[in-house]
């Protein structure tokens, strides 16, 4: 099992605001880096191509209000299934909130060295953009 956990970042937005924003996958496009193309989304599904590689598809599988959004692979053309959990919490300073991503996948051991570094970079970019939510 491949596991990628990002650092925890702090944003000025409340947990409720961040949760509401990220619970609509149409909004996720606003966090995507320029390497993402062919974006398609609904409220609870999205698909995109990352850096000219395979198409990634995912959907919301569940959530815990204001603290967790669970995404799972859905469709797409990547050769492994995955989960992506968005964890939200209260900021230690008492204002704003925190967020981090946890990705888990069953990646073939031969593919892992090629896939893991770009995925880690991608998730770190996403969580970094949480700090500047619109």
N, C-alpha and C positions, 0 to 999 in steps of 0.2 A: 504494500500500500504506500503510495506516494502522498506525503502530507506537506503542504506549504502553508505556513502561518505568517501573516504580515505583522509588522509592528503595529502597535495601537497608536492612533492619531487622535487629536483633539480638534473639535470644530466648535464654532460659536453657536451653532444651531442646537436646539433642544433635541433630546432623544425622540420625542414625538414628531418633530418636524423632519428629522432625518429618516425615521422609520416610514412616515407617510410618503416622503419623496422617493425612497428606494423601493417601496412596496408596489409602485407603478413602474414596470420595467421600461415603459416608454422614456422615463426620465434617466435611465441608466446610460443612454446614449451621450448625455451631457458630460459624463465622467470618462468616456472612452478616449484613448489616445488617437493620434492621427493615423496610426497603422491599421485601425479598424475600418473596414469597408463593408459594403453590402448590408448595412444595418436594416433589420426588420424587427418590429416589435408590436405587441399588444400589451394590455395591462399586466398580464401574468406570463408572457412568453417573449423570448427574443432570440434572434440568430444574427450572426455576423461572421465575417472573415477576418482573421487576424494575420496581418503581415503577409498576405498572399498565400497563406497556408490553408489548412482545411477550414470548412465552415463549422462554427460552434453553435449549438442550439441549447437553450436551457429554459426551464420554467420554474415558477414558484411552487414548491411542494408543500410548504407549510410556513407558519410564523408564530412567534410569541410577541404580542403587542409591545412595541417600543424597545424590544431587546434582541430579537433574532428573526432573520429572514433566511429560510433554507431554500436554496436553488439546486436543481438536479439537471443532469444532462437530458436533453430531449431533442431527438432528431439530430441534425448536423451530420458531419462526415468525419468525425474524429474516431480513432480506433480504440477508444476506452470510455467507460462511464465515469462520472464524477459527481461530487457534491460540492457546493460552494456555500458556506455559511457566512452571513454578515452578522457580526456580533456588535451590539450597541450597548453603551453603558453611560452612567453619569460621570461627568468630568470631576476629577479630584478637587478642582477649584470651586465647584458648586455652580458654575455657570457653563452652559454648553453641554457637550456630550463627547463620548469617545467612540471609536469604531475600529474594527479590525476584520480581516477576511481569513477564513480557514478553508482551504481547498484540499480535497482528498480524492484520489483516483486510483484505479487499478491499471497502472501503466506497465506495459510489457517491459521487463528489465533491459531489453536491448534498445528500446525507444527512450527510456528514462533519461540517459545522459544528453540526448538531443532535445528533449521536450521540457525538462524541468527548469533549466536556466531561463529560457524565454518566458515561461509561465510565471516564474517567481518575479521577474522584472515587470510583467504585465500587471500582476496583482498588486505589487508595490506602487505602481503608477496609479492604479485605481484608488487604492486606499489613500494615497497622497492627495488625490483630488477631492476626497471627502472634506478636507480641511477648508476648502473654498466653495462649498455648496452654494448654488445661486439662491 
